[in-house]
Amino acid sequence: MKKAQIYNLIIVDESGSMSPLHRATLSGINETLNTIRQAQKDYADTQEHWLTLVLFDTSGGIRTVIDCQPIAQVGEFTDYSPCGATPLYDAMGMSLTSLQARIRGNVDASAVVTVLTDGLENASREWNASRLRTLIEQLKAEGWSFAYMGSAHNVKDVTQLLSIEHAVEFDHSDRGTGSSWGYESGNRRAYYRKMSEAYSHGSMSRDELMRRKRQFANEYAGKRVTPAHITQLEPNEVFVFGSNAEGHHGGGAAAFAMHHFGAVWGQGEGPQGQSYALPTMGGLTALSEAVGRFAQYAEAHPQLRFLVTAVGCGVAGYPVSDIAPLFRNCINLENVTLPAEFWKELGLKMI
């Protein structure tokens, strides 16, 4: 059986302003490496993974610290020392063209590119925004996926300038940095699963393979913010609402779920119809445990999309600052959406 050749390119800002985020950045990089390692184990019959890790600043220059190594040969990463300015365009342009030359002509090769930076470009000498945008658009046409995680600058303006659709803005803090890497790991897991499913069906024509790669790249980061008003659901969507342990869905989102999405009177937790109940009236410890069970359920059902409402913040009376952290384990679940105010509390803003 042919296998997908997945080339993971991670480009990380090592400029001086990243110093306060040193620990969280190292932890996040290693979290992503573990995600890739796990994918290699889970999909050994359908995928082979390589890793390239590029760091950039004006002090140490643009450093390719891991250069297209099989993921099984990559150990824990520790070599991260922020210092200097931000040659973002040069780092991206040089590493993208290098990988493009390496995999050109390999129909089974796919590239997954992730960029993390906390500042605007201010030191490149060879590449500018226009030239980089042209390259990125060319690579997207070839089925490459791009994700941009940014902080302390106008992320939306930069990603629009570079033609990168999948982006997230994180708080300049350990919390925000950690959340951004968790979010990225969830996107990767979903992408790897789709690629495995495609290759498990047997041989595909070159045109069909390219169509799939472009589709999966376009879907790389799905919409993760729960709509403020939900009146109907797609067949694969699940309405996640807060109720009470007795399952007396007497008002608010619970009543709406019972009347419209199949919630069952007397069932206070778990899946029911096209909805999922979380008991919010029994204290934060009990709710935290229930959210943990929900996360396990969502992970076990990747074909479903779970729309989490602002559970616990209505009748139960909890502030968002108490509830949002309970959903931290859902950050890396690509099929779970959270309210915008939950994401903000977790240190992220979806672009």
Order of alpha helices (4+ residues) and beta strands (2+ residues): beta-alpha-beta-beta-alpha-beta-alpha-beta-alpha-beta-alpha-alpha-beta-alpha-beta-beta-alpha-beta-alpha-beta-alpha-beta
